[in-house]
């Protein structure tokens, strides 16, 4: 066992009830690209904002055209080593709450029962008028039917079901409305510039109070909605460990930092502390 594995195992042994906060690094092994490099800087232009999506038809056309091409990558993703390891740790009673900043649903697919999707789920579509929720897979069929020429295009996958579709005129892209009320459809995720629902934040902070320590897995913590939980833990005197390749916003607050691939590090931890793995629920 290497030094990093020993240190992480010691941390988890001393602090039996962990508040786990995960980020994009947990899902890159599942083929879902991440947003930031090892310095925490953007790899590509920043994502669409809530204000632009809600206020501009052209932004919605561009978003859904790119999503039409990028969705199959997200829909076909399966849990990786990090997701499976955290499900094992939860089954062993080591995880008080798993709070994920990801929107891919892979923690649930791996078997985690108590995960909270801080930023929502990309596999669900929300009507902003009547609040009706429908499966993203169903919308994909309608997008393809309405835009057959776009459905034939190929582009490099980007984070969260997006695609790097450049140099196209999106003005003719046909965006469906809600079949129930005709309202505007939006992925059921928290966009930049949009607030996380209060009940999720309240539930997460309540779990943080009950936890012995925080484990950050695969996140640079550059987005404040996640970073604030580490800030609160540090202010309360709770130790924080992070498994992440590269810089995090919370480096100065960490009791332990393990710079290894997150799946590899968590798999080693689960082998030491968790029960035997179970089949993926999404398999």
Secondary structure, DSSP 4 states (H G I P E B T S, - for coil): --HHHHHHHHHHHH--SEEEEE-GGGTGGGT---SB-TTS-BSSSPPPBHHHHHH-HHHHHHHHHHHHHHHHHHHT----HHHHHHHHHHHTT-EEEEEE---S-HHHHHT-SS-EETTEEEEEEEETTT--EEEHHHHHHHHHHH-HHHHT----EEGGGEE---S---TT------TTT-PPEEEEE--BTSPPPHHHHHHHHHHHHH-SEEEEES----SHHHHHHHHHHHHTT-EEEEE-SS--TTGGG-SEEE-S-HHHHHHHHHHHHS------TT-
